[in-house]
Amino acid sequence: MLALLLACGASGLPARSEAIRWLPVWQAVPTLPAGVPDHVVRTTVDLTAGGTSVRVRLSNLMGIKPVRVEQVTVKAGGETRQLTFGRSGAVTIGARDEVYSDAVQLPVTTTLEISTHVPNGTPCQARAWNTITSARAYVCLISAVEVAGFTAPGAVVMLGDSITEGYMEGSWPSLVETDHAVLNAGISGNGVVYGDASMVTRLHRDVLHSREVRKVVMLGGINDLQNDVSAEAVIAGIRTVQLRCRNAGVQFVVGTITPWRGWMNWTDDRERQRQAVNAWIRATFPDAIDFDAALRDPADPLRLRPEFDSGDHLHPNAAAFGAMARLVRV
């Protein structure tokens, strides 16, 4: 037996398999839960890259009670698979917790239909606006889709507030042309340092959550400024995000804060703070994306161009989102 083993050498032993690489291709930032009226919730999500195997993350991070999920199925290209969780068809997600499904082989390209079977009245969460998450139905507990066997070079995450999340007429991240998977980590009302779930606070949860994240594009600060956070504090927050991305080996890109005169919370002093932040961004980051210059009105640079204004003088419209997306090179 010993002679046989020696003759076989190392080639006769089973090789250790490499760890599977999972690329996040869709995500929905967790939000406060609301009861779902139907027993089965079907959600179709638009993926930003494809692969040969799929797994789904379910989130109860904002919940205060465990949630029971009786069954989850995924469908793509006319093929349906039932997901398991530790080889079980059902799973209970603890409060403040999340779970990943087991992987299933299923070729996916641009869309994935996910059906969650839960008891009526189950508190579901995940941001569910169809223009925001690229989900064409109500979202129940689904917070991420990941694929293996992908050809994309990685993922790029767009970090920001409502201007990144999207407003009424879509979002600029969904229009960016890139061979990377694009993930939208915008939250309406979010600040760089302002609030309980600021961009600095949630960076690791919503942005640096995967080794496949290659780049981060950050646009934020307007919600800080309109809540009287100083330009110095916003700058310190942006610097913190930059350093944490650098430590994670992720490229960091930041954009200037867009014009907003005419919005109900605009004041001369807050405008001076915005100008100070933008001047620092331009002086500090040679590759900064100058959203401000692209969207401002030549006749009144403190305002959005009329053709880019959604009507409230703060949020860009669909035409503006297209112009913003064309500035992004990732």
URRA-V914719 format. One record per helix or strand of 3 or more residues. SS is the DSSP state (h for helix, s for strand). FROM is the first residue (numbers start at 0). LEN is the number of residues. If there is no record, write none. Layout:
SS/FROM/LEN + SS/FROM/LEN
This chain:
h/1/7 + h/9/3 + s/22/5 + s/39/7 + s/50/10 + s/66/10 + s/78/4 + s/90/3 + s/96/4 + s/103/5 + s/110/8 + h/129/4 + s/141/7 + s/154/6 + h/161/4 + h/172/3 + s/180/6 + h/198/8 + s/212/7 + h/221/4 + h/230/17 + s/250/5 + h/267/17 + h/290/5 + s/299/5 + h/305/3 + h/317/10
